[in-house]
């Protein structure tokens, strides 16, 4: 069973918006949710009726929230954003 790390979804959303300032501004909505089925945190991006999500590794979330490194999350979200725009 995956450990549900304690995160503040609003804080993570703000961190995502720092990494990708155009998310949330140019019509791309972002949401962070606990996915019970997958037992992990998911980031959902929505734009013009299209919706994609990705699951984040707990270690990556913790490191990013501590300000240590957000590279893995940045790369994962960049790919998700690109796929959403191509969909």
Secondary structure, 3 states (H helix, E strand, C coil): CCCCCCCCHHHHHHHHHHHCCCECCCCEEEEEEEECCCCEEEEEEEECCEEEEEEECHHHHHHHHCCCCCHHHHHHHHHHHHHHHHC
